[in-house]
Amino acid sequence: MTQAIAEAYVAAWNETDAAARKAKIAQAFAADATYVDPLAAVAGHAEVDALIAGVQERFPGFRFALIGAADGHGDHVRFSWGLGPDGAADAPIKGTDFCRLEDGRLKTVTGFLDQVPAA
């Protein structure tokens, strides 16, 4: 189940069609889910959607991919990801997310940036 949760999360971040992305967010995230990382703090499906759309606009042609396997216990899931040009051998941006689930969907996501290119 932890791997499926991580895959659904990444699929939502990679979906560029707005209607399809909203559907993926609704499947993966609880209605009142919160997301926080060093650059953003949002709550609810609409704000998660706006955040994802903003990241896609800032990094056109980039895709998220899981790094390794997701793990977890109880209602908690942890996974690492990379963000880079589609098809790149190594992602220039990497992070790790820690999540709490509620009824099998993401309730809270706390993201950490593990690798960010120098500006």
Summary of the structure (lengths in Angstrom):
residues: 119
radius of gyration: 13.3
end to end distance: 37.2
largest distance: 39.9
contacts: 335
relative contact order: 0.20
helix: 33%
strand: 47%
